[in-house]
Amino acid sequence: MLLVMCYAAAANRHLCENVELLRKENGAKKQPGCTSIELKNEVQRFVVDDQDHPPMIEIFAEWQRLSGLMHDDGHMPCTKFVQDDVEEEEDKEEKVFHFHHHSKKLAIALGLINTAPSTPLQIIKNMRVCEDCHNY
């Protein structure tokens, strides 16, 4: 996965695809990214595009609110490391939508709607954090 990310950073989609093809041919599996947050002595776990948590409507609403505030403040999402099948020029909005559903962002939103203002949130990640999530 690290090699794919390096090729993506260099905007070499062809080499990204070659590495992914080799990974699949060799039967290597990617570990899914997940993020955890502990709230009220209970660990909540998220994966990208998670739909399984009961308060998902509230989580998405909070993330939309935060995203709007950050956009108004001039934040531009970083999509250069996206590995999905969205063509670069085809639909940047689809990439941005996908970023809003990263497990880290969902965990942060849940933490914010379930804690008092100024409460520190401890987010636990099982692998790398994308540049966009880090910047948020």
Steps between C-alpha positions, in 0.01 A plus 500: 500500500786737575635460145157578358485816712844607376393454139176686569697790650705508179175500296595173332164326478636233262755375755236511776281272292794265429580462870133437583481239222810323635356507851179335380683244283709395800196475725620769739212659686477858617410549862199731516561832667311553821486767764391473862392745765407427860190676630337431835724194556390346170720470191335606176661370179463652153601401148480716186142572386375339823121478524469271803489741794152590623567877512633516138257778405632713787862406420464599134317821595782597737763423240312708240486788748873476574586462134299812417682699768838380373406576139391850601838538669676413172583132549535313170484118523817320393405229249842415356529164677156368405516142378141443395385472141394861461675661203708805595302746289174306494355576841705675766180546703465121523852479644420774749178316599705184558738694726211614716433136580847399612488310827707766680254774414202290608668424835580868555141601425365237742741622766395861454128429526550286811737711708502842659677783315879502545508129592811339348422218258734203468470341157667162444594395147617157383708635211601823329296821513441665164630853450149641477391349833822621662442853373141503623 
